[in-house]
Amino acid sequence: MINKKNKSVMNKGLKYFSCMLCSLMLSLFSSLEASDTIAIRLPKYYSSIEKNNFENFIKKKDSNIIQIALCLDSTLSIENEMKVNDLVTDFIKSMDSDISKIKNEKKRIKVIFNAANQKFFKKYNINATFDKLFSTGEFNCLTGTLFYSIALEKLNIPLIIKEQPTHVFLLAYPTTFSIPVESTDPGMRVYIPDERFKKNYVDYLIDSKIITKNDLNAKNIEHVFNENYYSSKDIKSIELVGLAYYNSGIDFINEKDYKKSFHQFEKAYMLYPSDKIKYMLESDLEVIVNELEFEQIDDINYLLKLVSYSKNKNYRDIFLNKFDYITQKCLFKENNLAKYEKIFKMIQVQLEDSSLMKATSDEYYYESARAYSIKGEMDKAYEFIKQDYKMNPENLNIIGLFQQLFLAKIQTKINDIDFSDFLNNSLTEYSCLTKSPDVLRIGSTYYLQKAFFYFEHTDAVKGRKYLDSFERFNDKFNAKVENVFAGEVYSAASSCYYRIKDSKNCKAILEKGLKLYPNNEALIRKYKVNVTHDIK
């Protein structure tokens, strides 16, 4: 887990971001694409313009790098966006005309460089964003390199962007002259990651299965760190914008606004999917999750992203612990079952880990059943525990609560016309209910009471119907009924048949009762009275 330790590493190990953007691009971003690319879900945008530009980029309908880079300014208006586009377009047209007759590649680059410096580049500012280049003329190595990469690409001049441990720069005509085009601060400082930062990063590589422990044992932390952290891979213009978003995230970390930094890291990763951006994204996300109180329903998205974005098995435990916290908070502290249900439904839609979903569902259904039971809403409690039992038919805690709530359920339905069907169907479908003596006793007693009522009122047909139902119930579920009461019912049946002068059934019902309950004194006495006398 990261907690305070990783928060310290994030703040300490990345302070150079606020000092020098050029070294940022070199020493902090992977030259390798992410080894296991993740899909960013539900990114947060700070303007409708940003949202539209990213969605167009994702759908491949439009990849206007200028427009995406400008989106770092959350106050950007459509008018300003169009104005910058026009400025760049006019500059490209002007340069296209100026260099069309120049055959020498070096002279072409010099003309473009001088014209750009004269028109746009006024003052180096380490914290400048891309929009400042066109409003105040402020720039840094990131925004400057980005501008030149856009301009040269528009002018069909071949180029590559080099990312190195201490610098980023552009090479024009790389296969012939490799002409460097740079916009850097001569007084730049280069950050060197400390030993703790290196160890944490190597641990992340192992946890994410980017490297193995054998790789580490064969070398050492320093070697593995340098091999994976630094590189000289060529990057794309859009990836420079990803670095700009990363810088924005670091600014928010320095302000201790971890949610905003995470949102920027997500967008940085969308533009530049590298292992190192992913590392910082996960680190920031864990800090957020550890501090969450889940006051807002949407906060669950951070927890879902934690297990979605990473293979770290520790995050599974964090997820379950946090969901347990949500359960206790929503159900038993706040008595807010509606909020709890909404959170669970969001989890159902988004959580892809089936085993984690099962563990979460188990807790949701069981604890919801308990909560509704405490509130006296037994029907709702019963439906929740029934669902939980279907998923966990061997869990004794669930079985115990299911039996308890079923008892409450049948007490409310016992006078319903369809009670017999409900009882038999339930016991047939849910075998655990047949293990409850109380459930079986209530079922048996129900049929016996009905039979007794009708026999006492000399309705032999209905009385026999319920007595037969009792016997089938008893045979099917091996129900145990009190000897005394059963004897009274068979005795009442015999008396009923005696009154209607049905000697055959009078005798048969007593014999059947004595077979089932041979020691029942009431039946023995009744047999002597009814059967030993001739019924005429």
N, C-alpha and C positions, 0 to 999 in steps of 0.2 A: 504494500500500500504506500501511497505517496504522502498524504497528509501534510503535516508541518515540514517534514524533512524535504519532500519534493517541492513544496512551495518555496522553501529556502533555496533549493537548487535552481528553480526556475528564475527566481529574482536575482540570485547571486551570479549564476552562470551565464545569464543573458543580459547583464547590465550594459554590455557594450552596444546593444541595439540602440540605446538612447544616445550613444556617443558617436557611432559611426555606421552608417547604413551600408557603405561599401564592404566593410569587413563582414557585415551580416550576411550578405549574399554568398560570401565565400566560405566562411567558417561554419555557418549554421545550416545550410541547405544541402540536401543530398544531391549528388550528381547522378545518382541512380534513381530510376523510377521506383516507386514503392513496390516491394517484393510481393505484396498481396494487397492489391488496390481495394479500398473500401468504397462503398457507395454512400455518399453524404445524403442524409435524409432530413427533410424539413429544415433547410438552412434558413437563417433569419436575415432578412434584408432590411436595410434602414431607409429605403426610399423605393417608390414604385419604379423609378428609372433603373436603379440597381437590380431590382427583381426582374424587370423585362430584359435587361442586357444579359444577365446570367442565364435566364431561361432560353434566350435565343442562342447563347453560346452552347448550352447543354444540348439543345435540339439540333445544333449544327446549321441552323438557318442563317445565323449571322454571327460573325466573330470579329466585330469591330473592336480592336484592341484599345483604341483611343477611348471609346465610350466606356468600356469596362474599367479602364484605369482611372477615368474621371469619377467613377462611382464611389471612390473612397471619400469623396466630399459628399456627405449626406444631405447637404443643402443644395446640391446641383439641380439646376433647373433645365428644362428642355432647351430654353433659349441659349443658355450658356454652353450646353452640350453642342448645339448646332454652331455656335460661334467658334468654338475650338475646332470643330471639324472643318469649318470654312477656312480658319487660319492655316491649318495644316495642309488642306487641299490647295490653297493659294500658294503656299510655300513650295509644295511639290511641283505644281505647274511652273512656277518661276524657275526652280532648279532644273526641271526637265528641259526647259528652253535654254538655260545658261550652259548646261553641260553637254547638250546634244552635239556640239561641234568639237568638243574636247576629246581627243583620242587617248591622251595619257591618263591612266587610271588614278595615279597619285594626285594629279592636278584636279581631277574631278572631285575626289574626296576633300581636297583642300578647299575648293570653291564651296562645297556644301557645308563643310565645317565652319568656315569663316562667316558664311551667310547666316547660319543658324545661331552662331554666337552673337552676331550683330543684332539679329531680330528677336531672339528669345532669351538667351543665356545672359543674365545680368549679375546675379549674385549667388554664390554657393551657400546653401543652408542645409545642414545635416538633416533637419526635420521637414524639409519641403515635400509636399505631395505633388502629384503630377499636374493638377490643375493650376498650381502656383506658377509653373513655368510659363503659362499663357496669361496670367493676370498680373503677377509682380516680377516675373523673370527669375524667380528663385528656383534653384535646382540642386540636386545631389547626384552622386554617381548612378544611383538606380534610375531616377527619372530622366537623367541625361542619356544614359545608355538606351533606355526604352525609346526615347524620342528618335535617336539616331537609327535604331533598328527599324522602327516604323517607316522613317523617311527613306532609308536605303532600300527597303523591301518594295516600297511604292515606286521607287525609281529603277527597279529591276537590277539593282546592284547586289551581287552575291555577297553574303556575309555569314559569319558564325559568331555566336556569343559565348565567350569562354568564362567558366566559373572555376575559380581556383581558391585555395585556402585563404589567401589574403587579398583577393582582388577579383573584380569582374570587369570585363572589357569586351569590345567588339572588334572583330577583324574583317575588314572589307577586302574583297577579292582574295579569299583565303587560299585558293589553289595557285595563285600567281605571285602577288606581291605581299599578301597578308598585312595590309595596312591597318595599324591600330587606330581606333577612334575611341578616345576616353574623355570622361568628364569627372575628374576626381578632385578631392581636396588635398593639396600638397601637405597639409598638416595632419593627415589621417592617423588614427591610432588603431592598432590591430589587437583584437582580443584573443587571448590564448585560454581555452577552456581549462579549468582546474581539475585536479585528480578526482574529486567527488563527482563532478559532472561527467567525466569520462567513464567512471565505473557505472553510474546510473544509466548511461546510454548503452554501454555494453550489456548490462543486465536486461535492458529493454530488448536488445537485439536477440538475446537468448530466449526471453519470454515469448517474443513474437515469432520465434523459430526462423528468424532471418539467418542466424548462425547457430551452431550447436556448441555444447560445452567442449566437445572434442576440438573444435576450431580454436577455442580460447586456450585450452590446455596445450595445444601444439604451438601456440605463439605466446602472447601476453596481452594484457589490457591495452597497453600503449599501442602495440602493433595493430590489434583488432580495431581499436578506435580510429586510428589514422587511416586504416584501409577502408573503413566503411563511412567515416565522417567526411573526409576530404576527397575531392576528385577534381578532375579537369574536364568533365563532360561538357559538351556543348549544350546550351539550353536555348529555349525558344523565347520569342518576344512575350507571348502570353504567360510564360513562366516567370518572367520579370514582374508582371503584374501580380502574380501569386506571391512573389517576395514582398511586394509593396503591401499586400494585405497582411502578410506575416508581420511586417514592421508595425502595422496598425495594431495588431494583436498584442505585440510586445508593449506598445504604449499603454494599452489598457491594463496589462499585467502590472506595469509600474504604478498605475493608479489603483491597483487592487480591485479592479472591476473584471473578475474572472469570467463572468458570463459573456460580456462583450468581447473579451479577448478570444474566448472559445468560438464565438460566432465568426470572428474574422479569420481564425485559423481554419475553420471549415471551408470558408470561401477560398482561402489560400490553397488548400489541398485540392479543391475542385479545379483550380487553374494549374497547379503544380503538384501532382500526386507523388510525393517523395516520402521515404521512410522517416526522415528527420522532422518533416512537418507533421507527419502522423504521430510521431513520438511526443511532440509538444502538444498536439491536439489532445492526446490521451491523458497526458500529465495534467493539463489544465482542467480537463473534464473530471478527473478524479477529485481534484481539489473542490470543484463545484459540488459534486455529489456528496462528498463528506460533510459539507456545510449546509446542505439543503434541509429545510424544515417542511417542505412540501405544502406550503401555504396555498400555492396556486396549483390547480390541477395540471396545467401544462408543464410543471416542473418534472413530471414523470418522464418527459421526453429526454432529459439529461441522463436519467438512470438507464433508459432503454438504449440510448446511444453508447453508453459505457460498455455494455455487453455486446452491442452490435459491431462496434468499431474495432474491438480487440479480441485476441485469442487468449489473453491473460486469464488463467483459471481463477485467480484471486477475485476477479470482478464478479464471478458468479456468486461467491459468498457475500460480497458487498451488496449485490442486487437483492439477495434473499433477506439479508439483515435489514436493508432499507425498506423492503416491502413489509416486513414484520413491523417495522416502526410505523409505516403508513397504516397498517391494519389497526394497531393499538390506538394510534392517534385519531383516525377517522371514526372507528366503530365505538370504542369504549371511552375515549376522553372527550371527543367532540360530539358523539352521537350523530354523526353525519354520514348516514348510510348511502345517501344519494351521491355524495362526492366519492366515496369508496367505490361504488359501482362504476362511475364514469372513469375513474383511474384504471380499474381492471379492464374495462372495455378497450381503452387505449392500448393497454398491454397486449390484449388478445389480438388486436389488429397488427401490432408492430413487432412483437417478440417472435423471432424465428427459431430460437433454440427450443426444441420440443421438450427436452427433459426439464429445462428451467421453467417452461410454460406449465408443465404438469405440476411441479412443486409449488408454483405460484397459485395455480388453480385449486390445488388441495387446500391451501391456507385460506384462499378467498371463500370457497364454498363452506368450509367447516366453521370459520370464524363468523361468517355472515349468518349461518344457522344459529350459532350461539347468541349473536347479538339480537336477532329477531325474536329468539326464544325469551331472552331477558326482557324484551319490550312487550312480550305477551302476544306477538303476532305469529301464532303457531303455524298457520297455513304457509306463510312465507318461509319460516324456519324449516318446515318439513320439505319444501321444494328444494331448498339449498342442500340439506343434508342428503336427500335422495340422490341428487346429482353427484355429490362427493362420494357416496357409497358406490355408485356405478363405476367410478374411476379407481376406487380402493376397497374392493369387497373383503379384503382380509384384515383391514386396519381395525383393531379392537376399539380404539377411541371413537372412530366414526360409527362403528356398529352400535356401541353403547348409546351414543347420542341419537342415532337413527331409531333405535328401539324406543327410546324415551319419547321422542317426538311423534313416533307412530302411535304410541299409546294415547298421547294427547289428541292426535288426529282422529282416531276412531271413537274417542269419547264424544267428539262433536258431530260425528256422522252416524252414530249408532241408531238414531231414529229415522234416518233417511231410507227411502224405499230401496235404493240400490246398495245398501250397506253390505249385504251378503256378497254381492259380486265384487265390491271394492275390497272387502276383507280377503276373499279367496284369491283374487287376482294379485293382490299385493303380496300375500304370503307365497304364492307360486313364483312370482317374479323376483322377490327379494328373500332368499333363503335364510338370511340372518334373522328375520323376524320370527321364523319358526323356532328359533333357539330361545326365545323369550317366554318364560312360563306365564308372565303377566298377559302377554298378547294372546297366547293360546287360551288362557283362562277366560279372558273377556269374550273371545270368539265362541267358545263352547257355551259359556253362560248365556250369551245372546240367543243362541238357538234353543237352549233349554227353557229360558224364560218365555220365549215366544210359544214354544210347544205347550208349556204349562198353562199359559193364559188361555189358549184355545181349547185344550182338554178340559179345563175347569169350566169353560163356557159351553161345553158339550159340542164343540166343533171338531169332530174327529178327523175330518179331512185335512184341515189346516194344521191341526195339532200334529198329525202324523207327518205332514210335509216338513215341518220344522224339526221333528224328532229324527227323521231320516237325514236331514241336512246335518244335524249334530253328529250322527253316527258316521257319515261320510267325512265330515271335518275331523272327527276324532281318529278315524282310520288313516286319513291322508297325512295328518300332521302330528299324530301320536300325542294328542292333547290329553292332559291329565286334569280330571274334573273331580271336585269334592264328591265323595261317595254318597253323603247324606242328601245333597241337593239332587243329584242324578236319580237317586232312589225315589225321591218325592215326585219327580216328573214321570217316571215309568209307572209309579203308583197311580198318579192322576190320570194317565192314559188308560190304565186298566179300569179305573172307576168310570171313565167316560164310556168305554165300550160296554161295561156292565150296564150303565144306564140306558144305552140304546139297544140292549139285549143282543150284543154281538159277542157271543161266548167264545167263538173261535179266536178273534183278535184279542179278546180280554185275556185269554190264556197265553196266546203267543207273545204278546207284549210283555207279560210278566216273566215268562220263561227267558225272553231275550234280555230283559233287565237283570235277572238273576245270573245269567251267564256272564254279563259284563261286570256286575257287582254282586257276587255270590254271598257276601256277608252283610248285605244291606238289610237291616231288621224290618224296615217299612215294607220292603218288597216281599220278604218272607211272610209277614203277617197278611199282606194283601193276597198273596197266593193262596194261603189257607182259607181265607174268607171267600174269595171270588171263584176260585177254581174248584174247590171241594164241594161247592153247592151247585145244584142243577139250575141253570138259568132258563127260566121259562117266561 
